[in-house]
Amino acid sequence: MPKMKTNKGAAKRFRRTGTGKIRKNSAFTSHILTSKSTKRKRNLRKSSMMADGDAKRMKVLLPY
């Protein structure tokens, strides 16, 4: 059986942790930042874990 291909678009946006969960960065951080408060922009810098339902679908895109 041939190797599975990693989805390169997903590989640039998500990464797997040691326990197998998917870590993601926040959206809404690239432009129109003047209307967002400093506190909101600071909290958007942090990465977070993907929800379990979404992570299940990501396992197909990030097999390794």
The first five atom37 places (N, CA, C, CB, O) and aatype in JSON, in Angstrom:
{
  "aatype": [12, 14, 11, 12, 11, 16, 2, 11, 7, 0, 0, 11, 1, 13, 1, 1, 16, 7, 16, 7, 11, 9, 1, 11, 2, 15, 0, 13, 16, 15, 8, 9, 10, 16, 15, 11, 15, 16, 11, 1, 11, 1, 2, 10, 1, 11, 15, 15, 12, 12, 0, 3, 7, 3, 0, 11, 1, 12, 11, 19, 10, 10, 14, 18],
  "atom_mask": [
    [1, 1, 1, 1, 1],
    [1, 1, 1, 1, 1],
    [1, 1, 1, 1, 1],
    [1, 1, 1, 1, 1],
    [1, 1, 1, 1, 1],
    [1, 1, 1, 1, 1],
    [1, 1, 1, 1, 1],
    [1, 1, 1, 1, 1],
    [1, 1, 1, 0, 1],
    [1, 1, 1, 1, 1],
    [1, 1, 1, 1, 1],
    [1, 1, 1, 1, 1],
    [1, 1, 1, 1, 1],
    [1, 1, 1, 1, 1],
    [1, 1, 1, 1, 1],
    [1, 1, 1, 1, 1],
    [1, 1, 1, 1, 1],
    [1, 1, 1, 0, 1],
    [1, 1, 1, 1, 1],
    [1, 1, 1, 0, 1],
    [1, 1, 1, 1, 1],
    [1, 1, 1, 1, 1],
    [1, 1, 1, 1, 1],
    [1, 1, 1, 1, 1],
    [1, 1, 1, 1, 1],
    [1, 1, 1, 1, 1],
    [1, 1, 1, 1, 1],
    [1, 1, 1, 1, 1],
    [1, 1, 1, 1, 1],
    [1, 1, 1, 1, 1],
    [1, 1, 1, 1, 1],
    [1, 1, 1, 1, 1],
    [1, 1, 1, 1, 1],
    [1, 1, 1, 1, 1],
    [1, 1, 1, 1, 1],
    [1, 1, 1, 1, 1],
    [1, 1, 1, 1, 1],
    [1, 1, 1, 1, 1],
    [1, 1, 1, 1, 1],
    [1, 1, 1, 1, 1],
    [1, 1, 1, 1, 1],
    [1, 1, 1, 1, 1],
    [1, 1, 1, 1, 1],
    [1, 1, 1, 1, 1],
    [1, 1, 1, 1, 1],
    [1, 1, 1, 1, 1],
    [1, 1, 1, 1, 1],
    [1, 1, 1, 1, 1],
    [1, 1, 1, 1, 1],
    [1, 1, 1, 1, 1],
    [1, 1, 1, 1, 1],
    [1, 1, 1, 1, 1],
    [1, 1, 1, 0, 1],
    [1, 1, 1, 1, 1],
    [1, 1, 1, 1, 1],
    [1, 1, 1, 1, 1],
    [1, 1, 1, 1, 1],
    [1, 1, 1, 1, 1],
    [1, 1, 1, 1, 1],
    [1, 1, 1, 1, 1],
    [1, 1, 1, 1, 1],
    [1, 1, 1, 1, 1],
    [1, 1, 1, 1, 1],
    [1, 1, 1, 1, 1]
  ],
  "atom_positions": [
    [[0.84, -1.19, 0.0], [0.0, 0.0, 0.0], [0.89, 1.25, 0.0], [-0.96, 0.0, 1.23], [1.86, 1.31, 0.76]],
    [[0.58, 2.25, -0.84], [1.42, 3.44, -0.9], [1.28, 4.31, 0.34], [1.08, 4.26, -2.13], [0.33, 4.18, 1.11]],
    [[2.25, 5.18, 0.51], [2.21, 6.1, 1.64], [1.07, 7.09, 1.47], [3.56, 6.85, 1.78], [0.69, 7.43, 0.35]],
    [[0.52, 7.55, 2.59], [-0.51, 8.6, 2.54], [0.2, 9.94, 2.42], [-1.43, 8.56, 3.81], [1.27, 10.14, 2.99]],
    [[-0.4, 10.86, 1.67], [0.18, 12.19, 1.53], [-0.38, 13.12, 2.6], [-0.09, 12.75, 0.13], [-1.57, 13.1, 2.9]],
    [[0.51, 13.93, 3.16], [0.1, 14.96, 4.1], [-0.46, 16.13, 3.32], [1.27, 15.4, 5.0], [0.12, 16.53, 2.31]],
    [[-1.58, 16.69, 3.77], [-2.12, 17.89, 3.16], [-1.24, 19.07, 3.57], [-3.62, 18.12, 3.57], [-1.21, 19.44, 4.74]],
    [[-0.53, 19.66, 2.62], [0.47, 20.69, 2.93], [-0.16, 21.97, 3.47], [1.29, 20.99, 1.7], [0.46, 22.67, 4.27]],
    [[-1.37, 22.3, 3.02], [-2.06, 23.47, 3.56], [-2.35, 23.3, 5.03], [0.0, 0.0, 0.0], [-2.21, 24.25, 5.81]],
    [[-2.76, 22.1, 5.42], [-3.05, 21.82, 6.83], [-1.76, 21.75, 7.64], [-3.83, 20.5, 6.97], [-1.73, 22.16, 8.8]],
    [[-0.69, 21.22, 7.04], [0.58, 21.07, 7.75], [1.16, 22.43, 8.14], [1.58, 20.3, 6.91], [1.86, 22.54, 9.15]],
    [[0.87, 23.47, 7.34], [1.38, 24.8, 7.64], [0.57, 25.48, 8.73], [1.37, 25.65, 6.39], [1.06, 26.43, 9.35]],
    [[-0.65, 25.02, 8.99], [-1.53, 25.69, 9.94], [-1.69, 24.96, 11.26], [-2.87, 25.89, 9.33], [-1.96, 25.59, 12.29]],
    [[-1.53, 23.65, 11.25], [-1.78, 22.85, 12.45], [-0.58, 21.96, 12.73], [-3.04, 22.0, 12.28], [0.16, 21.6, 11.82]],
    [[-0.4, 21.61, 14.01], [0.62, 20.61, 14.34], [0.11, 19.73, 15.46], [1.96, 21.29, 14.74], [-0.72, 20.13, 16.27]],
    [[0.62, 18.53, 15.48], [0.17, 17.54, 16.45], [1.03, 17.6, 17.7], [0.21, 16.12, 15.84], [2.24, 17.77, 17.61]],
    [[0.4, 17.47, 18.86], [1.13, 17.47, 20.11], [1.61, 16.05, 20.41], [0.26, 18.02, 21.27], [1.3, 15.12, 19.67]],
    [[2.34, 15.9, 21.49], [2.85, 14.59, 21.86], [1.75, 13.61, 22.2], [0.0, 0.0, 0.0], [1.92, 12.4, 22.02]],
    [[0.62, 14.1, 22.7], [-0.48, 13.21, 23.07], [-1.42, 12.95, 21.91], [-1.27, 13.8, 24.23], [-2.38, 12.19, 22.04]],
    [[-1.16, 13.58, 20.74], [-1.97, 13.31, 19.56], [-3.04, 14.35, 19.31], [0.0, 0.0, 0.0], [-3.77, 14.24, 18.32]],
    [[-3.16, 15.36, 20.18], [-4.14, 16.41, 19.94], [-3.6, 17.36, 18.88], [-4.46, 17.19, 21.26], [-2.41, 17.36, 18.58]],
    [[-4.49, 18.17, 18.3], [-4.11, 19.09, 17.24], [-4.07, 20.51, 17.81], [-5.09, 19.01, 16.03], [-5.04, 20.98, 18.4]],
    [[-2.93, 21.18, 17.64], [-2.77, 22.55, 18.11], [-2.97, 23.49, 16.92], [-1.36, 22.77, 18.76], [-2.5, 23.22, 15.82]],
    [[-3.69, 24.61, 17.17], [-3.97, 25.56, 16.09], [-3.73, 26.98, 16.58], [-5.41, 25.4, 15.59], [-3.78, 27.25, 17.78]],
    [[-3.47, 27.88, 15.64], [-3.36, 29.29, 15.96], [-4.7, 29.97, 15.73], [-2.25, 29.96, 15.11], [-5.54, 29.46, 14.99]],
    [[-4.89, 31.12, 16.38], [-6.16, 31.84, 16.28], [-6.27, 32.55, 14.94], [-6.29, 32.84, 17.42], [-5.27, 32.93, 14.33]],
    [[-7.5, 32.72, 14.49], [-7.79, 33.51, 13.3], [-7.98, 34.97, 13.71], [-9.05, 32.97, 12.56], [-7.89, 35.3, 14.89]],
    [[-8.24, 35.84, 12.75], [-8.55, 37.26, 12.97], [-7.35, 38.05, 13.51], [-9.71, 37.4, 13.94], [-7.53, 38.96, 14.31]],
    [[-6.13, 37.71, 13.08], [-4.96, 38.41, 13.61], [-4.16, 39.14, 12.52], [-4.06, 37.43, 14.31], [-3.12, 39.73, 12.83]],
    [[-4.63, 39.12, 11.27], [-3.77, 39.61, 10.2], [-4.02, 41.05, 9.8], [-3.92, 38.74, 9.0], [-3.07, 41.77, 9.49]],
    [[-5.27, 41.52, 9.79], [-5.52, 42.91, 9.38], [-6.76, 43.44, 10.09], [-5.69, 43.0, 7.84], [-7.45, 42.71, 10.81]],
    [[-7.05, 44.73, 9.87], [-8.12, 45.46, 10.57], [-7.91, 45.34, 12.08], [-9.53, 44.92, 10.16], [-8.84, 45.02, 12.83]],
    [[-6.68, 45.59, 12.52], [-6.35, 45.43, 13.93], [-6.67, 46.68, 14.75], [-4.89, 45.09, 14.08], [-6.68, 46.62, 15.98]],
    [[-6.93, 47.81, 14.09], [-7.19, 49.04, 14.83], [-8.52, 48.98, 15.56], [-7.16, 50.24, 13.91], [-8.7, 49.64, 16.59]],
    [[-9.47, 48.21, 15.04], [-10.78, 48.14, 15.68], [-10.82, 47.1, 16.8], [-11.84, 47.8, 14.65], [-11.81, 47.02, 17.53]],
    [[-9.76, 46.32, 16.95], [-9.7, 45.31, 18.02], [-8.94, 45.87, 19.21], [-9.03, 44.0, 17.51], [-7.96, 46.61, 19.04]],
    [[-9.38, 45.52, 20.4], [-8.73, 46.03, 21.61], [-7.38, 45.34, 21.81], [-9.63, 45.82, 22.85], [-7.13, 44.27, 21.27]],
    [[-6.53, 45.98, 22.59], [-5.2, 45.42, 22.86], [-5.32, 44.08, 23.55], [-4.38, 46.37, 23.72], [-4.56, 43.15, 23.26]],
    [[-6.26, 43.97, 24.47], [-6.46, 42.71, 25.2], [-6.89, 41.59, 24.24], [-7.52, 42.9, 26.32], [-6.41, 40.46, 24.35]],
    [[-7.77, 41.92, 23.32], [-8.24, 40.91, 22.36], [-7.11, 40.44, 21.46], [-9.39, 41.47, 21.52], [-6.97, 39.25, 21.2]],
    [[-6.29, 41.39, 20.99], [-5.16, 41.03, 20.12], [-4.14, 40.19, 20.88], [-4.49, 42.29, 19.55], [-3.57, 39.25, 20.31]],
    [[-3.9, 40.51, 22.14], [-2.95, 39.76, 22.95], [-3.44, 38.33, 23.15], [-2.73, 40.44, 24.31], [-2.65, 37.39, 23.07]],
    [[-4.74, 38.16, 23.4], [-5.28, 36.81, 23.6], [-5.33, 36.01, 22.31], [-6.67, 36.9, 24.2], [-5.26, 34.78, 22.35]],
    [[-5.44, 36.68, 21.16], [-5.45, 35.99, 19.88], [-4.08, 35.44, 19.51], [-5.95, 36.91, 18.79], [-3.97, 34.57, 18.66]],
    [[-3.02, 35.96, 20.16], [-1.67, 35.46, 19.87], [-1.47, 34.03, 20.35], [-0.62, 36.36, 20.52], [-0.65, 33.29, 19.8]],
    [[-2.22, 33.63, 21.37], [-2.04, 32.31, 21.96], [-2.59, 31.22, 21.04], [-2.72, 32.24, 23.34], [-3.57, 31.44, 20.33]],
    [[-1.96, 30.07, 21.05], [-2.49, 28.94, 20.3], [-3.41, 28.16, 21.22], [-1.35, 28.04, 19.74], [-3.36, 28.31, 22.44]],
    [[-4.25, 27.33, 20.61], [-5.2, 26.55, 21.4], [-5.35, 25.17, 20.78], [-6.58, 27.27, 21.49], [-4.84, 24.91, 19.69]],
    [[-6.06, 24.31, 21.48], [-6.3, 22.96, 20.99], [-7.57, 22.94, 20.15], [-6.41, 21.94, 22.16], [-8.54, 23.65, 20.45]],
    [[-7.56, 22.14, 19.12], [-8.73, 22.02, 18.27], [-9.78, 21.16, 18.96], [-8.35, 21.42, 16.89], [-9.44, 20.24, 19.72]],
    [[-11.04, 21.45, 18.71], [-12.14, 20.67, 19.29], [-12.04, 19.22, 18.8], [-13.52, 21.29, 18.92], [-11.55, 18.95, 17.71]],
    [[-12.52, 18.29, 19.63], [-12.38, 16.87, 19.32], [-13.04, 16.48, 18.0], [-12.96, 16.04, 20.44], [-12.5, 15.68, 17.24]],
    [[-14.22, 17.05, 17.73], [-14.92, 16.72, 16.49], [-14.15, 17.15, 15.26], [0.0, 0.0, 0.0], [-14.11, 16.43, 14.26]],
    [[-13.54, 18.33, 15.32], [-12.76, 18.82, 14.2], [-11.44, 18.06, 14.08], [-12.49, 20.32, 14.34], [-10.97, 17.78, 12.98]],
    [[-10.86, 17.72, 15.23], [-9.58, 17.02, 15.24], [-9.7, 15.65, 14.59], [-9.05, 16.87, 16.66], [-8.75, 15.16, 13.98]],
    [[-10.87, 15.03, 14.71], [-11.09, 13.72, 14.12], [-10.94, 13.8, 12.59], [-12.48, 13.18, 14.5], [-10.38, 12.9, 11.97]],
    [[-11.45, 14.89, 12.0], [-11.35, 15.07, 10.55], [-9.92, 15.42, 10.14], [-12.31, 16.16, 10.07], [-9.51, 15.12, 9.02]],
    [[-9.18, 16.06, 11.03], [-7.81, 16.47, 10.71], [-6.85, 15.29, 10.64], [-7.32, 17.46, 11.74], [-5.81, 15.38, 10.0]],
    [[-7.19, 14.18, 11.29], [-6.31, 13.02, 11.29], [-6.1, 12.5, 9.87], [-6.89, 11.91, 12.19], [-5.07, 11.89, 9.58]],
    [[-7.08, 12.73, 8.99], [-6.95, 12.31, 7.58], [-5.95, 13.22, 6.87], [-8.35, 12.35, 6.86], [-5.16, 12.76, 6.04]],
    [[-5.99, 14.53, 7.19], [-5.12, 15.48, 6.51], [-3.69, 15.44, 7.03], [-5.67, 16.87, 6.65], [-2.74, 15.73, 6.3]],
    [[-3.53, 15.07, 8.31], [-2.19, 14.99, 8.92], [-1.95, 13.58, 9.43], [-2.04, 16.02, 10.08], [-2.04, 13.34, 10.63]],
    [[-1.66, 12.64, 8.54], [-1.54, 11.25, 8.97], [-0.29, 10.95, 9.78], [-1.56, 10.36, 7.78], [-0.28, 9.98, 10.55]],
    [[0.78, 11.77, 9.63], [2.04, 11.44, 10.28], [2.43, 12.47, 11.32], [3.14, 11.31, 9.26], [3.47, 12.33, 11.96]]
  ]
}
